[in-house]
């Protein structure tokens, strides 16, 4: 009985520590893109539910829905959009650093173009 109780307490403590150490990405973010020599900024609203990331980013003509995931400090999300009437998918892969900023690369399919991005939380992110 006693070893089972100790094991249960250890698992609870380890799970609680992992949950407490995971920052929430929920909130408003400014994403700065540098793709094929073009610089742009966009506002995104992330909603984090455990390891799942959803939300919206402001496109040029309308908001686009994002889907993604969080695994430790690795963050990925993507959305479908269009350029000059042609459909495209942007996929963001980055890492959350200690300062709370996400930095990484963005792939634009089907064009095979890549670039870099940084995402910085606004005051509401993480609350």
C-alpha positions in Angstrom: 0.0 0.0 0.0 2.7 2.4 1.0 4.8 2.0 -2.3 1.6 2.6 -4.3 0.9 5.8 -2.5 4.4 7.1 -2.9 4.4 6.2 -6.6 1.1 8.0 -7.0 2.3 11.1 -5.3 5.5 11.1 -7.4 3.5 10.9 -10.6 1.2 13.7 -9.5 4.1 16.0 -8.5 5.9 15.3 -11.8 2.7 16.0 -13.8 2.0 19.2 -11.9 5.6 20.4 -12.4 5.4 19.9 -16.1 2.0 21.7 -16.4 3.3 24.6 -14.3 6.4 25.0 -16.5 4.5 25.2 -19.7 3.8 28.8 -20.7 0.4 29.5 -22.3 0.5 30.9 -25.8 -3.2 32.0 -25.6 -3.6 35.7 -26.6 -2.6 38.2 -29.2 0.7 37.9 -31.0 2.5 40.0 -33.7 4.2 37.8 -36.3 7.0 39.4 -38.3 7.7 37.5 -41.6 10.7 37.8 -43.9 9.9 35.6 -46.9 11.8 35.8 -50.2 13.0 39.4 -49.4 9.5 40.6 -48.4 9.0 41.8 -44.9 5.5 41.9 -43.4 3.7 41.9 -40.0 0.5 40.3 -39.1 -1.6 40.0 -36.0 -2.6 36.5 -34.8 -4.8 35.3 -32.0 -3.6 32.0 -30.5 -5.7 29.7 -28.4 -3.8 26.9 -26.6 -5.6 23.9 -25.3 -3.0 21.6 -23.7 -0.7 20.8 -26.7 -3.1 22.0 -29.4 -2.9 25.4 -31.0 -5.8 27.1 -32.8 -6.8 30.6 -33.6 -6.8 33.2 -36.4 -4.3 35.4 -38.2 -5.2 38.5 -40.1 -4.7 37.9 -43.8 -4.6 40.6 -46.5 -8.4 40.3 -47.1 -9.8 38.2 -44.3 -8.9 36.3 -41.1 -7.5 32.8 -41.7 -7.9 29.9 -39.3 -4.7 28.3 -37.9 -4.1 24.8 -36.6 -0.9 23.7 -34.8 0.7 22.1 -31.9 3.1 22.7 -29.0 5.7 20.1 -27.9 7.9 21.4 -25.1 9.3 24.7 -26.5 8.7 23.6 -30.2 5.7 25.4 -31.7 4.2 24.7 -35.1 1.1 26.2 -36.9 -0.2 26.5 -40.4 -2.9 28.1 -42.4 -4.3 28.1 -45.9 -4.4 31.4 -47.9 -4.0 32.5 -51.5 -1.7 34.7 -53.5 -3.0 36.3 -56.8 -5.8 33.7 -56.8 -3.6 30.7 -56.3 -4.0 28.7 -53.1 -1.1 28.3 -50.8 -0.3 26.9 -47.3 2.1 28.7 -44.9 3.7 26.4 -42.3 5.5 27.9 -39.3 8.0 25.9 -37.3 9.8 27.6 -34.4 10.9 27.5 -30.8 9.7 29.5 -27.8 12.7 31.1 -26.0 13.1 32.1 -22.4 12.0 35.7 -23.2 8.7 34.4 -24.5 9.4 35.1 -28.2 8.9 32.5 -30.9 11.4 32.4 -33.7 11.9 30.0 -36.6 11.2 29.3 -40.3 8.1 29.5 -42.5 7.5 27.4 -45.6 5.2 28.5 -48.4 3.7 25.6 -50.3 3.4 24.8 -53.2 5.9 27.4 -54.2 8.8 25.9 -52.2 9.7 29.2 -50.8 11.1 29.5 -47.2 11.7 32.4 -44.9 12.1 33.4 -41.3 9.7 34.7 -38.7 9.5 36.0 -35.1 6.4 36.1 -33.0 6.1 38.5 -30.1 3.3 38.4 -27.6 1.2 41.5 -27.0 0.2 42.4 -23.5 -2.8 40.0 -23.5 -0.8 36.8 -24.5 -0.2 34.3 -21.8 -3.1 35.5 -19.6 
